[in-house]
Amino acid sequence: MSALKERLLTNWDLMRIVRLAIGLWLGVQAVMQMDIFISLFSAFFLYQAITGTGCCGAAACYSPPAKKVNSKIQDIEYEEVK
């Protein structure tokens, strides 16, 4: 259970908070309007906020950081074309 607790309580960034706010707002609207369709959207956003996933899933859109290129400049030989 500690892994679940850690996942729920850590790594809260701005987008995760926004997803939670949208999910809660849609949930309130779904109850007020008694609409199942809105409640499905609410559940979708709340699921993303609680689990820390986005539309890409669990880091499926991860791209590794750029590697530093060797800063040594090599001499380039040019050949004139006529």
N, CA, C and O atoms as a CHARMM CRD file, in Angstrom:
* protein
*
  328
    1    1 MET  N      0.80200  -1.19500   0.00000 PROA 1      0.00000
    2    1 MET  CA     0.00000   0.00000   0.00000 PROA 1      0.00000
    3    1 MET  C      0.84800   1.26300   0.00000 PROA 1      0.00000
    4    1 MET  O      0.34900   2.33100  -0.35500 PROA 1      0.00000
    5    2 SER  N      2.10100   1.17500   0.38300 PROA 2      0.00000
    6    2 SER  CA     2.92400   2.37500   0.43700 PROA 2      0.00000
    7    2 SER  C      3.17900   2.93500  -0.96000 PROA 2      0.00000
    8    2 SER  O      3.31400   4.14800  -1.12000 PROA 2      0.00000
    9    3 ALA  N      3.24600   2.07100  -1.97100 PROA 3      0.00000
   10    3 ALA  CA     3.44600   2.55700  -3.33500 PROA 3      0.00000
   11    3 ALA  C      2.23300   3.35100  -3.80800 PROA 3      0.00000
   12    3 ALA  O      2.38100   4.37800  -4.47000 PROA 3      0.00000
   13    4 LEU  N      1.04200   2.88300  -3.47500 PROA 4      0.00000
   14    4 LEU  CA    -0.17800   3.59300  -3.83800 PROA 4      0.00000
   15    4 LEU  C     -0.25700   4.93000  -3.10400 PROA 4      0.00000
   16    4 LEU  O     -0.61200   5.95100  -3.69400 PROA 4      0.00000
   17    5 LYS  N      0.07300   4.91400  -1.82600 PROA 5      0.00000
   18    5 LYS  CA     0.04900   6.13700  -1.03100 PROA 5      0.00000
   19    5 LYS  C      1.06400   7.14000  -1.56700 PROA 5      0.00000
   20    5 LYS  O      0.78100   8.33500  -1.65000 PROA 5      0.00000
   21    6 GLU  N      2.24700   6.64800  -1.93000 PROA 6      0.00000
   22    6 GLU  CA     3.28400   7.52600  -2.47600 PROA 6      0.00000
   23    6 GLU  C      2.83900   8.12800  -3.80300 PROA 6      0.00000
   24    6 GLU  O      3.07800   9.30700  -4.06300 PROA 6      0.00000
   25    7 ARG  N      2.19900   7.33000  -4.63500 PROA 7      0.00000
   26    7 ARG  CA     1.74400   7.81500  -5.94000 PROA 7      0.00000
   27    7 ARG  C      0.66000   8.87700  -5.80200 PROA 7      0.00000
   28    7 ARG  O      0.61000   9.82800  -6.58200 PROA 7      0.00000
   29    8 LEU  N     -0.21200   8.71000  -4.79700 PROA 8      0.00000
   30    8 LEU  CA    -1.29300   9.66800  -4.59600 PROA 8      0.00000
   31    8 LEU  C     -0.82000  10.98400  -3.98300 PROA 8      0.00000
   32    8 LEU  O     -1.38300  12.04100  -4.26600 PROA 8      0.00000
   33    9 LEU  N      0.20200  10.91800  -3.15300 PROA 9      0.00000
   34    9 LEU  CA     0.59800  12.09900  -2.40000 PROA 9      0.00000
   35    9 LEU  C      1.81600  12.83200  -2.94300 PROA 9      0.00000
   36    9 LEU  O      2.16700  13.88600  -2.41400 PROA 9      0.00000
   37   10 THR  N      2.47000  12.32200  -3.97200 PROA 10     0.00000
   38   10 THR  CA     3.66700  12.98300  -4.49200 PROA 10     0.00000
   39   10 THR  C      3.48600  13.35800  -5.95700 PROA 10     0.00000
   40   10 THR  O      2.53900  12.92400  -6.61300 PROA 10     0.00000
   41   11 ASN  N      4.41000  14.16800  -6.45500 PROA 11     0.00000
   42   11 ASN  CA     4.48100  14.60700  -7.85800 PROA 11     0.00000
   43   11 ASN  C      3.23200  15.35200  -8.31000 PROA 11     0.00000
   44   11 ASN  O      2.74800  15.11700  -9.41700 PROA 11     0.00000
   45   12 TRP  N      2.70600  16.23300  -7.48800 PROA 12     0.00000
   46   12 TRP  CA     1.55700  17.04900  -7.87800 PROA 12     0.00000
   47   12 TRP  C      2.08900  18.28400  -8.58800 PROA 12     0.00000
   48   12 TRP  O      2.67400  19.16600  -7.95900 PROA 12     0.00000
   49   13 ASP  N      1.88500  18.34600  -9.89200 PROA 13     0.00000
   50   13 ASP  CA     2.28900  19.50400 -10.66900 PROA 13     0.00000
   51   13 ASP  C      1.04900  20.29200 -11.07700 PROA 13     0.00000
   52   13 ASP  O     -0.06900  19.93900 -10.70100 PROA 13     0.00000
   53   14 LEU  N      1.24600  21.34600 -11.83500 PROA 14     0.00000
   54   14 LEU  CA     0.14100  22.22800 -12.19800 PROA 14     0.00000
   55   14 LEU  C     -0.92900  21.50300 -13.00700 PROA 14     0.00000
   56   14 LEU  O     -2.11800  21.68100 -12.74000 PROA 14     0.00000
   57   15 MET  N     -0.54100  20.69700 -13.98000 PROA 15     0.00000
   58   15 MET  CA    -1.52800  20.01100 -14.82000 PROA 15     0.00000
   59   15 MET  C     -2.33600  18.99500 -14.02200 PROA 15     0.00000
   60   15 MET  O     -3.51800  18.79200 -14.30000 PROA 15     0.00000
   61   16 ARG  N     -1.72600  18.36600 -13.05200 PROA 16     0.00000
   62   16 ARG  CA    -2.45600  17.39500 -12.23400 PROA 16     0.00000
   63   16 ARG  C     -3.50000  18.10600 -11.37400 PROA 16     0.00000
   64   16 ARG  O     -4.60600  17.59900 -11.18600 PROA 16     0.00000
   65   17 ILE  N     -3.14700  19.27000 -10.85800 PROA 17     0.00000
   66   17 ILE  CA    -4.09200  20.05800 -10.07300 PROA 17     0.00000
   67   17 ILE  C     -5.21900  20.57700 -10.96100 PROA 17     0.00000
   68   17 ILE  O     -6.37700  20.60700 -10.54500 PROA 17     0.00000
   69   18 VAL  N     -4.88000  20.98500 -12.18500 PROA 18     0.00000
   70   18 VAL  CA    -5.90300  21.46400 -13.12300 PROA 18     0.00000
   71   18 VAL  C     -6.86400  20.33000 -13.47100 PROA 18     0.00000
   72   18 VAL  O     -8.07400  20.54600 -13.53200 PROA 18     0.00000
   73   19 ARG  N     -6.34100  19.12600 -13.69800 PROA 19     0.00000
   74   19 ARG  CA    -7.20900  17.97700 -13.98800 PROA 19     0.00000
   75   19 ARG  C     -8.14600  17.68000 -12.81100 PROA 19     0.00000
   76   19 ARG  O     -9.31800  17.35700 -13.00500 PROA 19     0.00000
   77   20 LEU  N     -7.61700  17.79400 -11.59600 PROA 20     0.00000
   78   20 LEU  CA    -8.44400  17.57300 -10.41100 PROA 20     0.00000
   79   20 LEU  C     -9.54400  18.62500 -10.32000 PROA 20     0.00000
   80   20 LEU  O    -10.69400  18.29700 -10.02800 PROA 20     0.00000
   81   21 ALA  N     -9.19900  19.88200 -10.56600 PROA 21     0.00000
   82   21 ALA  CA   -10.19500  20.95600 -10.50100 PROA 21     0.00000
   83   21 ALA  C    -11.27100  20.77100 -11.57100 PROA 21     0.00000
   84   21 ALA  O    -12.45800  20.94000 -11.29300 PROA 21     0.00000
   85   22 ILE  N    -10.86200  20.42500 -12.79100 PROA 22     0.00000
   86   22 ILE  CA   -11.83500  20.19500 -13.86600 PROA 22     0.00000
   87   22 ILE  C    -12.73400  19.01000 -13.52400 PROA 22     0.00000
   88   22 ILE  O    -13.94500  19.06600 -13.73500 PROA 22     0.00000
   89   23 GLY  N    -12.14800  17.94900 -13.00300 PROA 23     0.00000
   90   23 GLY  CA   -12.92700  16.76900 -12.63600 PROA 23     0.00000
   91   23 GLY  C    -13.94200  17.06500 -11.54500 PROA 23     0.00000
   92   23 GLY  O    -15.08300  16.60900 -11.61400 PROA 23     0.00000
   93   24 LEU  N    -13.52800  17.83100 -10.53200 PROA 24     0.00000
   94   24 LEU  CA   -14.45500  18.18500  -9.45900 PROA 24     0.00000
   95   24 LEU  C    -15.56300  19.10300  -9.97100 PROA 24     0.00000
   96   24 LEU  O    -16.73100  18.93000  -9.62200 PROA 24     0.00000
   97   25 TRP  N    -15.19100  20.07900 -10.79900 PROA 25     0.00000
   98   25 TRP  CA   -16.18700  21.00200 -11.34900 PROA 25     0.00000
   99   25 TRP  C    -17.18900  20.25200 -12.21900 PROA 25     0.00000
  100   25 TRP  O    -18.39400  20.48100 -12.11400 PROA 25     0.00000
  101   26 LEU  N    -16.70100  19.35700 -13.07700 PROA 26     0.00000
  102   26 LEU  CA   -17.60800  18.57600 -13.91400 PROA 26     0.00000
  103   26 LEU  C    -18.48300  17.64300 -13.07200 PROA 26     0.00000
  104   26 LEU  O    -19.64300  17.40300 -13.40600 PROA 26     0.00000
  105   27 GLY  N    -17.92300  17.12100 -11.98100 PROA 27     0.00000
  106   27 GLY  CA   -18.70800  16.26200 -11.09900 PROA 27     0.00000
  107   27 GLY  C    -19.86000  17.00900 -10.45300 PROA 27     0.00000
  108   27 GLY  O    -20.97100  16.48700 -10.36300 PROA 27     0.00000
  109   28 VAL  N    -19.59700  18.23200 -10.00400 PROA 28     0.00000
  110   28 VAL  CA   -20.65600  19.04800  -9.41500 PROA 28     0.00000
  111   28 VAL  C    -21.72100  19.36700 -10.46800 PROA 28     0.00000
  112   28 VAL  O    -22.91800  19.30100 -10.19100 PROA 28     0.00000
  113   29 GLN  N    -21.27000  19.71200 -11.67900 PROA 29     0.00000
  114   29 GLN  CA   -22.21900  20.01900 -12.75300 PROA 29     0.00000
  115   29 GLN  C    -23.05100  18.79300 -13.12400 PROA 29     0.00000
  116   29 GLN  O    -24.24200  18.91300 -13.41000 PROA 29     0.00000
  117   30 ALA  N    -22.43200  17.62400 -13.11900 PROA 30     0.00000
  118   30 ALA  CA   -23.16000  16.39500 -13.45300 PROA 30     0.00000
  119   30 ALA  C    -24.25300  16.11000 -12.42100 PROA 30     0.00000
  120   30 ALA  O    -25.35200  15.68300 -12.77600 PROA 30     0.00000
  121   31 VAL  N    -23.94700  16.34700 -11.15200 PROA 31     0.00000
  122   31 VAL  CA   -24.94400  16.12200 -10.11200 PROA 31     0.00000
  123   31 VAL  C    -26.06200  17.15300 -10.21900 PROA 31     0.00000
  124   31 VAL  O    -27.23800  16.81700 -10.07800 PROA 31     0.00000
  125   32 MET  N    -25.69500  18.40900 -10.46900 PROA 32     0.00000
  126   32 MET  CA   -26.70600  19.46500 -10.55100 PROA 32     0.00000
  127   32 MET  C    -27.64100  19.27000 -11.74400 PROA 32     0.00000
  128   32 MET  O    -28.84300  19.51800 -11.65000 PROA 32     0.00000
  129   33 GLN  N    -27.07300  18.82000 -12.87300 PROA 33     0.00000
  130   33 GLN  CA   -27.88000  18.65900 -14.08100 PROA 33     0.00000
  131   33 GLN  C    -28.38300  17.23000 -14.26700 PROA 33     0.00000
  132   33 GLN  O    -29.14200  16.94800 -15.19500 PROA 33     0.00000
  133   34 MET  N    -27.96000  16.34000 -13.38700 PROA 34     0.00000
  134   34 MET  CA   -28.31600  14.92100 -13.47300 PROA 34     0.00000
  135   34 MET  C    -28.01600  14.35800 -14.86800 PROA 34     0.00000
  136   34 MET  O    -28.87800  13.77800 -15.52800 PROA 34     0.00000
  137   35 ASP  N    -26.75700  14.55200 -15.29000 PROA 35     0.00000
  138   35 ASP  CA   -26.34600  14.14200 -16.63300 PROA 35     0.00000
  139   35 ASP  C    -25.25300  13.08500 -16.53300 PROA 35     0.00000
  140   35 ASP  O    -24.21300  13.30900 -15.91200 PROA 35     0.00000
  141   36 ILE  N    -25.49600  11.94400 -17.14200 PROA 36     0.00000
  142   36 ILE  CA   -24.53100  10.82800 -17.11700 PROA 36     0.00000
  143   36 ILE  C    -23.32000  11.14100 -17.99100 PROA 36     0.00000
  144   36 ILE  O    -22.19800  10.77700 -17.63800 PROA 36     0.00000
  145   37 PHE  N    -23.52400  11.80100 -19.11300 PROA 37     0.00000
  146   37 PHE  CA   -22.43200  12.09300 -20.04300 PROA 37     0.00000
  147   37 PHE  C    -21.37800  12.97700 -19.38600 PROA 37     0.00000
  148   37 PHE  O    -20.18100  12.72800 -19.53500 PROA 37     0.00000
  149   38 ILE  N    -21.80600  13.99700 -18.66800 PROA 38     0.00000
  150   38 ILE  CA   -20.86700  14.87900 -17.97200 PROA 38     0.00000
  151   38 ILE  C    -20.16200  14.12200 -16.85000 PROA 38     0.00000
  152   38 ILE  O    -18.98600  14.36700 -16.58300 PROA 38     0.00000
  153   39 SER  N    -20.86300  13.21300 -16.19700 PROA 39     0.00000
  154   39 SER  CA   -20.23100  12.45400 -15.11800 PROA 39     0.00000
  155   39 SER  C    -19.13500  11.53000 -15.64200 PROA 39     0.00000
  156   39 SER  O    -18.16700  11.25500 -14.93200 PROA 39     0.00000
  157   40 LEU  N    -19.27600  11.05100 -16.87400 PROA 40     0.00000
  158   40 LEU  CA   -18.20600  10.24200 -17.47600 PROA 40     0.00000
  159   40 LEU  C    -16.95300  11.08200 -17.71800 PROA 40     0.00000
  160   40 LEU  O    -15.83700  10.62900 -17.46500 PROA 40     0.00000
  161   41 PHE  N    -17.14300  12.30600 -18.20700 PROA 41     0.00000
  162   41 PHE  CA   -15.99300  13.20300 -18.37300 PROA 41     0.00000
  163   41 PHE  C    -15.36800  13.52800 -17.02200 PROA 41     0.00000
  164   41 PHE  O    -14.14500  13.59500 -16.89900 PROA 41     0.00000
  165   42 SER  N    -16.19800  13.72600 -16.02200 PROA 42     0.00000
  166   42 SER  CA   -15.69300  13.99900 -14.68500 PROA 42     0.00000
  167   42 SER  C    -14.85600  12.82800 -14.16900 PROA 42     0.00000
  168   42 SER  O    -13.77100  13.02800 -13.62300 PROA 42     0.00000
  169   43 ALA  N    -15.35800  11.62300 -14.34200 PROA 43     0.00000
  170   43 ALA  CA   -14.62500  10.43100 -13.90300 PROA 43     0.00000
  171   43 ALA  C    -13.29700  10.30500 -14.64300 PROA 43     0.00000
  172   43 ALA  O    -12.29000   9.90700 -14.05600 PROA 43     0.00000
  173   44 PHE  N    -13.29600  10.64200 -15.92200 PROA 44     0.00000
  174   44 PHE  CA   -12.06600  10.58800 -16.72300 PROA 44     0.00000
  175   44 PHE  C    -11.00900  11.54300 -16.17100 PROA 44     0.00000
  176   44 PHE  O     -9.85900  11.15000 -15.97700 PROA 44     0.00000
  177   45 PHE  N    -11.39300  12.79800 -15.91900 PROA 45     0.00000
  178   45 PHE  CA   -10.44100  13.77300 -15.39400 PROA 45     0.00000
  179   45 PHE  C    -10.01600  13.43700 -13.96800 PROA 45     0.00000
  180   45 PHE  O     -8.84900  13.61200 -13.61700 PROA 45     0.00000
  181   46 LEU  N    -10.93000  12.96300 -13.15300 PROA 46     0.00000
  182   46 LEU  CA   -10.56100  12.57800 -11.78500 PROA 46     0.00000
  183   46 LEU  C     -9.61600  11.38600 -11.77700 PROA 46     0.00000
  184   46 LEU  O     -8.68900  11.33600 -10.96900 PROA 46     0.00000
  185   47 TYR  N     -9.84000  10.42900 -12.66600 PROA 47     0.00000
  186   47 TYR  CA    -8.93200   9.28200 -12.76800 PROA 47     0.00000
  187   47 TYR  C     -7.52900   9.74300 -13.13800 PROA 47     0.00000
  188   47 TYR  O     -6.54600   9.28800 -12.55300 PROA 47     0.00000
  189   48 GLN  N     -7.43700  10.64900 -14.11100 PROA 48     0.00000
  190   48 GLN  CA    -6.12500  11.15900 -14.51700 PROA 48     0.00000
  191   48 GLN  C     -5.44000  11.89900 -13.37000 PROA 48     0.00000
  192   48 GLN  O     -4.23400  11.75900 -13.17000 PROA 48     0.00000
  193   49 ALA  N     -6.19900  12.67700 -12.62600 PROA 49     0.00000
  194   49 ALA  CA    -5.60500  13.44600 -11.52500 PROA 49     0.00000
  195   49 ALA  C     -5.16200  12.54200 -10.38700 PROA 49     0.00000
  196   49 ALA  O     -4.07300  12.72100  -9.84300 PROA 49     0.00000
  197   50 ILE  N     -5.98500  11.58100 -10.02400 PROA 50     0.00000
  198   50 ILE  CA    -5.66400  10.72100  -8.88800 PROA 50     0.00000
  199   50 ILE  C     -4.49300   9.79700  -9.18800 PROA 50     0.00000
  200   50 ILE  O     -3.61900   9.61000  -8.34200 PROA 50     0.00000
  201   51 THR  N     -4.46600   9.21900 -10.38200 PROA 51     0.00000
  202   51 THR  CA    -3.39400   8.28600 -10.71400 PROA 51     0.00000
  203   51 THR  C     -2.13500   8.96300 -11.23200 PROA 51     0.00000
  204   51 THR  O     -1.08400   8.32600 -11.31300 PROA 51     0.00000
  205   52 GLY  N     -2.22100  10.23600 -11.58200 PROA 52     0.00000
  206   52 GLY  CA    -1.04200  10.94700 -12.06900 PROA 52     0.00000
  207   52 GLY  C     -0.72600  10.64000 -13.51600 PROA 52     0.00000
  208   52 GLY  O      0.41300  10.81300 -13.95000 PROA 52     0.00000
  209   53 THR  N     -1.70300  10.19100 -14.26300 PROA 53     0.00000
  210   53 THR  CA    -1.49900   9.91900 -15.67900 PROA 53     0.00000
  211   53 THR  C     -2.12300  11.02200 -16.50400 PROA 53     0.00000
  212   53 THR  O     -2.97300  11.77500 -16.03000 PROA 53     0.00000
  213   54 GLY  N     -1.69200  11.10300 -17.73100 PROA 54     0.00000
  214   54 GLY  CA    -2.28100  12.06300 -18.65300 PROA 54     0.00000
  215   54 GLY  C     -2.84200  11.31800 -19.83600 PROA 54     0.00000
  216   54 GLY  O     -3.08300  10.11300 -19.76700 PROA 54     0.00000
  217   55 CYS  N     -3.04700  12.02000 -20.89700 PROA 55     0.00000
  218   55 CYS  CA    -3.57500  11.37800 -22.09500 PROA 55     0.00000
  219   55 CYS  C     -2.57600  10.39100 -22.68600 PROA 55     0.00000
  220   55 CYS  O     -2.95100   9.49400 -23.44100 PROA 55     0.00000
  221   56 CYS  N     -1.31600  10.55900 -22.34300 PROA 56     0.00000
  222   56 CYS  CA    -0.28000   9.67700 -22.87500 PROA 56     0.00000
  223   56 CYS  C     -0.09000   8.42300 -22.02000 PROA 56     0.00000
  224   56 CYS  O      0.73800   7.57900 -22.36100 PROA 56     0.00000
  225   57 GLY  N     -0.80600   8.28300 -20.95800 PROA 57     0.00000
  226   57 GLY  CA    -0.61900   7.14000 -20.07800 PROA 57     0.00000
  227   57 GLY  C      0.53100   7.38400 -19.12400 PROA 57     0.00000
  228   57 GLY  O      0.92100   8.52900 -18.89400 PROA 57     0.00000
  229   58 ALA  N      1.06500   6.34000 -18.58100 PROA 58     0.00000
  230   58 ALA  CA     2.13900   6.46300 -17.59500 PROA 58     0.00000
  231   58 ALA  C      3.47200   6.68900 -18.29700 PROA 58     0.00000
  232   58 ALA  O      4.22100   5.74300 -18.54200 PROA 58     0.00000
  233   59 ALA  N      3.76200   7.93200 -18.61500 PROA 59     0.00000
  234   59 ALA  CA     5.01300   8.35800 -19.24500 PROA 59     0.00000
  235   59 ALA  C      5.22300   7.71400 -20.60900 PROA 59     0.00000
  236   59 ALA  O      6.35900   7.41500 -20.97800 PROA 59     0.00000
  237   60 ALA  N      4.16600   7.50000 -21.35100 PROA 60     0.00000
  238   60 ALA  CA     4.30400   6.90700 -22.67900 PROA 60     0.00000
  239   60 ALA  C      4.87800   7.89900 -23.68700 PROA 60     0.00000
  240   60 ALA  O      5.42100   7.49500 -24.71500 PROA 60     0.00000
  241   61 CYS  N      4.76300   9.17800 -23.40100 PROA 61     0.00000
  242   61 CYS  CA     5.29400  10.20700 -24.30500 PROA 61     0.00000
  243   61 CYS  C      6.66600  10.68700 -23.86200 PROA 61     0.00000
  244   61 CYS  O      7.09400  11.77600 -24.24500 PROA 61     0.00000
  245   62 TYR  N      7.34200   9.91000 -23.08200 PROA 62     0.00000
  246   62 TYR  CA     8.64500  10.31300 -22.55100 PROA 62     0.00000
  247   62 TYR  C      9.66000  10.41900 -23.67800 PROA 62     0.00000
  248   62 TYR  O      9.75900   9.52800 -24.52100 PROA 62     0.00000
  249   63 SER  N     10.39600  11.49000 -23.68600 PROA 63     0.00000
  250   63 SER  CA    11.53000  11.62100 -24.59400 PROA 63     0.00000
  251   63 SER  C     12.75400  11.92900 -23.74000 PROA 63     0.00000
  252   63 SER  O     12.70800  12.80600 -22.87700 PROA 63     0.00000
  253   64 PRO  N     13.83600  11.21700 -23.97600 PROA 64     0.00000
  254   64 PRO  CA    15.01200  11.40900 -23.13000 PROA 64     0.00000
  255   64 PRO  C     15.59800  12.80600 -23.31500 PROA 64     0.00000
  256   64 PRO  O     15.45800  13.39900 -24.38500 PROA 64     0.00000
  257   65 PRO  N     16.24900  13.33300 -22.28800 PROA 65     0.00000
  258   65 PRO  CA    16.86000  14.65400 -22.42300 PROA 65     0.00000
  259   65 PRO  C     17.96000  14.63300 -23.47600 PROA 65     0.00000
  260   65 PRO  O     18.61000  13.61300 -23.70200 PROA 65     0.00000
  261   66 ALA  N     18.14700  15.76800 -24.10400 PROA 66     0.00000
  262   66 ALA  CA    19.15500  15.86700 -25.16700 PROA 66     0.00000
  263   66 ALA  C     20.55000  15.65100 -24.59300 PROA 66     0.00000
  264   66 ALA  O     20.88700  16.15500 -23.52200 PROA 66     0.00000
  265   67 LYS  N     21.33300  14.90700 -25.31700 PROA 67     0.00000
  266   67 LYS  CA    22.70200  14.66700 -24.88800 PROA 67     0.00000
  267   67 LYS  C     23.57300  15.84300 -25.31500 PROA 67     0.00000
  268   67 LYS  O     23.35000  16.45400 -26.36000 PROA 67     0.00000
  269   68 LYS  N     24.54600  16.14000 -24.50400 PROA 68     0.00000
  270   68 LYS  CA    25.45300  17.23200 -24.84400 PROA 68     0.00000
  271   68 LYS  C     26.36900  16.78700 -25.97900 PROA 68     0.00000
  272   68 LYS  O     26.94200  15.69700 -25.96300 PROA 68     0.00000
  273   69 VAL  N     26.47800  17.65700 -26.94400 PROA 69     0.00000
  274   69 VAL  CA    27.33600  17.38100 -28.09500 PROA 69     0.00000
  275   69 VAL  C     28.75500  17.78600 -27.72900 PROA 69     0.00000
  276   69 VAL  O     28.97200  18.74800 -26.99300 PROA 69     0.00000
  277   70 ASN  N     29.69900  17.05000 -28.24500 PROA 70     0.00000
  278   70 ASN  CA    31.09700  17.36400 -27.99300 PROA 70     0.00000
  279   70 ASN  C     31.36600  18.78500 -28.46800 PROA 70     0.00000
  280   70 ASN  O     31.12700  19.11000 -29.63100 PROA 70     0.00000
  281   71 SER  N     31.86000  19.63100 -27.57300 PROA 71     0.00000
  282   71 SER  CA    32.05100  21.04000 -27.90100 PROA 71     0.00000
  283   71 SER  C     33.33200  21.29800 -28.68800 PROA 71     0.00000
  284   71 SER  O     33.60000  22.44200 -29.05400 PROA 71     0.00000
  285   72 LYS  N     34.11500  20.28600 -28.95400 PROA 72     0.00000
  286   72 LYS  CA    35.34300  20.44800 -29.70700 PROA 72     0.00000
  287   72 LYS  C     34.99700  20.64100 -31.18300 PROA 72     0.00000
  288   72 LYS  O     34.30600  19.81900 -31.78500 PROA 72     0.00000
  289   73 ILE  N     35.48600  21.72700 -31.74700 PROA 73     0.00000
  290   73 ILE  CA    35.20200  22.03500 -33.15500 PROA 73     0.00000
  291   73 ILE  C     36.26500  21.35900 -34.01400 PROA 73     0.00000
  292   73 ILE  O     37.46600  21.50200 -33.78500 PROA 73     0.00000
  293   74 GLN  N     35.79000  20.63000 -34.99600 PROA 74     0.00000
  294   74 GLN  CA    36.71300  19.93200 -35.88700 PROA 74     0.00000
  295   74 GLN  C     36.93800  20.77400 -37.13800 PROA 74     0.00000
  296   74 GLN  O     36.05200  21.50100 -37.58700 PROA 74     0.00000
  297   75 ASP  N     38.13700  20.65800 -37.68400 PROA 75     0.00000
  298   75 ASP  CA    38.43200  21.36300 -38.93300 PROA 75     0.00000
  299   75 ASP  C     37.73900  20.65100 -40.07800 PROA 75     0.00000
  300   75 ASP  O     37.81700  19.42900 -40.21200 PROA 75     0.00000
  301   76 ILE  N     37.06300  21.43000 -40.89500 PROA 76     0.00000
  302   76 ILE  CA    36.34400  20.87900 -42.02600 PROA 76     0.00000
  303   76 ILE  C     37.06200  21.32200 -43.29500 PROA 76     0.00000
  304   76 ILE  O     37.36800  22.50100 -43.47200 PROA 76     0.00000
  305   77 GLU  N     37.32000  20.37700 -44.15800 PROA 77     0.00000
  306   77 GLU  CA    37.96100  20.69000 -45.43000 PROA 77     0.00000
  307   77 GLU  C     36.90100  20.84900 -46.49400 PROA 77     0.00000
  308   77 GLU  O     36.00200  20.01800 -46.62400 PROA 77     0.00000
  309   78 TYR  N     37.01300  21.92300 -47.25500 PROA 78     0.00000
  310   78 TYR  CA    36.07000  22.19000 -48.32600 PROA 78     0.00000
  311   78 TYR  C     36.75000  22.03100 -49.66600 PROA 78     0.00000
  312   78 TYR  O     37.93800  22.31700 -49.81500 PROA 78     0.00000
  313   79 GLU  N     35.98200  21.56800 -50.64300 PROA 79     0.00000
  314   79 GLU  CA    36.50600  21.41700 -51.99400 PROA 79     0.00000
  315   79 GLU  C     35.66600  22.29400 -52.90200 PROA 79     0.00000
  316   79 GLU  O     34.43900  22.20000 -52.90600 PROA 79     0.00000
  317   80 GLU  N     36.32100  23.14100 -53.66400 PROA 80     0.00000
  318   80 GLU  CA    35.59400  24.05800 -54.52800 PROA 80     0.00000
  319   80 GLU  C     35.09600  23.32000 -55.75700 PROA 80     0.00000
  320   80 GLU  O     35.85800  22.60400 -56.40700 PROA 80     0.00000
  321   81 VAL  N     33.84400  23.48900 -56.07300 PROA 81     0.00000
  322   81 VAL  CA    33.23200  22.83800 -57.22400 PROA 81     0.00000
  323   81 VAL  C     32.97000  23.90700 -58.26700 PROA 81     0.00000
  324   81 VAL  O     32.35000  24.93000 -57.97600 PROA 81     0.00000
  325   82 LYS  N     33.45400  23.66600 -59.51300 PROA 82     0.00000
  326   82 LYS  CA    33.25200  24.63900 -60.60200 PROA 82     0.00000
  327   82 LYS  C     32.35800  24.09400 -61.66200 PROA 82     0.00000
  328   82 LYS  O     32.08200  24.77700 -62.64800 PROA 82     0.00000
